[in-house]
Amino acid sequence: MHTRRSFLQIGSSNKVENKNADILIYVFQRGAADGLNLVVPYGDENYYANRPSIAIAKPNSSEGAALDLDGFFGLNPALSALLPIYQSNDLAMVHACGSLNSSHSHFKAQDDVDRGALNQDINSGWLARYANSYENNDSTAFKSVALSKSIPKSLSSAEQVVALDNIASFVIKAPESESVDIQNNLLTLFAGATSLDKVAQATFNGLEEVASINPEDFPVENDATYPSSGFGNRFKDLALLIKSGIGVEMASIDIGGWDTHNDENTALTPLAQDFAETLATFYTDMGDRMQNITIIALTEFGRRVAENGSGGTDHGTGNVAFVMGGSVNGGQVFTDWPGLRAEDLVGPGDLLPTTDYRTVIAELMEKRMNYTNFEELFPDFEVPEYLGIFKN
Amino acid sequence: MQSNRREFIKQASVIGLGVGALSLTLTPTDLMAVNNSENVLPDVSAYTHLLNRTSFGVNQESMRMIKRLGYRKYIEQQLNPDAIDDSQLEAYIDEYLPTVNQSIAQTRLQVRNDEIRRLQVADELTMATYLRAIYSKKQLLQVMVEFWNNHFSVYHLDGPVVFLKTQEDKEVMRPLALSSFSQLLHASAKSPAMIYYLDGYASTKEAPNENYARELMELHTLGVDGPYTHHDIDEVARCFTGWQINQRNGKFRFNRRDHDNDEKIVLGHEIAKSGGVFDGEQVLDILATQPATAAFMAKKLCRHFIADYPSDAIIESTTDAFIDSQGDIKACLRHILLSDEFINSQNQKLKRPFHYMVSVTRSLNVKFSDRRSVRATRQMFDSLGQRPFFWQSPDGYPDVASYWESTTGMLFRWNFVNDVSFENFPGYQYRLESLIAQPHTPENIYRQITEKIIFRKMSAYDESILFDYLYDGAENNKVSPIKIQGALALAMGSPYFQLN
């Protein structure tokens, strides 16, 4: 292993080292998850006035009621798997989080969050800018991993990134007698210096590394069982990659389907369950490793405070973000709650974002990733005082 | 210096850098260390280049055609697709993919009666699109149909779009792909698939919906940096109120009761009151003739046909061609395809996955032997991330390599070409013996690969890689079929076939 690793290193450069950073996992809930029905402001009467048919009931009031978090917010019962983690202070939420300048268009808003900027001239992802800022002598091709078919915008322009849809299919298919020859020859056919050559080389690096992992050596631990969903499988694969020591320093995973314009709770309940059970399983599976792993889950924007005519919600602004890991000052919902009276809302009736999502990322980056070059990371954002979400 | 690299690799394999489970002779890092900026692919012939960009892959038939007609006449032939005979292909589609040509009402009835599944309707259009890309002789038409389907992108599984898209493809994209931009824009605006997808159907004078108005200007005409304001979006939305879908037959219907008939101002133009359906039509005329629209479309066409980041000069001259011809698509294509910048743009585009898959099947002259191919093809589109009509947001599949260059993307391209070449792809068959003629000597096989499969020469160094592979698999100078298949897979998996 040691010998080979030396071949797979990225190479020398003048970049700074960044040892002792957490493994950062960036989850994107694509489609705009409804934060108001996930982390329910049950202490705000206007929540119920705005959502007569889809509100989650106050704790202990009925079946399907919210699970109390702090006397004001409650957890959607579909997220119950996250409650023990919250109670053991490794999970926190940030409410009324988002961007005041958020577009109401999914793809524009996702693009902005992934790039960490509104300025259209910035093409790279914020995670990529961080990844490119440093280089450790033991960094590998797996420094940044996207558990997906293509590279998400957040990792766009990263110098080293592996997109891996799932481990089982990350293998080259050819008849056994030809397999090695085909790979060797493809590798030499892509030996140049173009971006395509580099991607091909990264693919071979990845193939070789993944092929060297014996999944049985890294079983799921602590009696955890991942949901058999796409999201669950991706976290299961990510856990295996991290345990194998392949060199994951940051990862990006998406979970889609949150665009609940109609009959919201029917769609939201199973999705929220999948989200919560997957994260909780990962937390259990990783055990003590969670001391050096931080997960942040964001979505592009929140949803309208008032429900619409079809039992759903339309595109809004402010929302909830989740952060999880041993480094989190958990067991609390961080918020400067703006209220839900008509005069408290912005735009067409949206929750006012009182905490920019980049404030949360910035604190995470400074306290857990040893990174403070915020002019580079968020070029059109002035980072305000932190909320105290992370331990140093 | 190619030979230097070759030398290095030889030495490297002698001293045994190979390590790891796969016994790779070299690690990619070693190769990067050699890093030769001279690794420029040799140019292809002008004919191959033109066919690469104006078709979904060169095959023997198209090469024969361009050799007979010459460069300019081939372009003219392709710009006049009505004179090209595709009747055999269309008869096949009619027989095996019946929903592609039948009315929405009929298809809906069949779905209601459980005669066909709803998703089969989507599959049939997907497969018809794939088959036309592979077998049609009207290749430039197919390329432009893809271009417009992507420019006016809708998501196939967005409610009734699964039915409406079939109609839109048949009545808007195919007949108008080589018409004028203005005609396409008008037809798209009245296309029920678009009206549903961008919420126009729910846009009334009481509650105008901005979605179509915004994307019409941002994505279809002026571009995101175009000369319009949020107020223009509001006004355009009002102009299109009442543009709806006739529930009975799935056609466009203008509902006067839902239309805001007051006057509006769009980009400084006054839209007089009581204009009815003419309001929206005027907006389309205004937008189609804006210089910003010409520049936006010129850039998009140049990006598609020339390079991911075409020069300002070619964008400007194409913009002029667009304006001078009132948005005539043929005139723009002629301008681009005859430009020096186009001719000198070799190897600058990466085939997108759909294009790549089609070009493999075209080169091998694949025939589909059974229905397993439908599911396997759909899954491969999904694995590679480009199923036709499946981009969910209205901006269409990206047309730059940076989006498509990913490790998984690379791997699945290789796995597709390996599976097809080694005849392991469900329902795909090709005839190796008629594709690669005897004698099966390494030289003769290599020559045929360059002349009939990739239609270009390789560098001396890369040529030697293929030769070594073939020699290793030869007995008495005769290469075994599996090695020939392997050589096909290597050639089509290489940059020579991925880059366009």
Interface residues (C-beta under 8 A of the other chain):
Chain A: T3 R4 F7 L8 Q9 I10 G11 S105 H106 F107 Q120 A146 S148 K149 S150 I151 S156 S157 V161 V162 A163 L164 D165 S169 F170 I172 K173 A174 P175 S177 E178 V180 D181 I182 Q183 N184 N185 L186 L187 T188 L189 F190 A191 G192 A193 T194 S195 L196 D197 K198 V199 A200 Q201 A202 T203 F204 N205 G206 L207 E208 A211 S212
Chain B: R5 I9 L17 V19 G20 A21 L22 S23 L24 T25 L26 T27 P28 T29 D30 L31 M32 A33 V34 N35 N36 S37 N39 R214 V224 D225 L350 S383 L384 G385 S393 P394 D395 A401 S402 Y403 W404 E405 S406 T407 T408 G409 M410 L411 F412 W414 N415 N418 D419 F422 N424 D462 I465 L466 D468 Y469 D472 I482 K483 G486 A489 L490 G493 S494 P495 Q498 L499
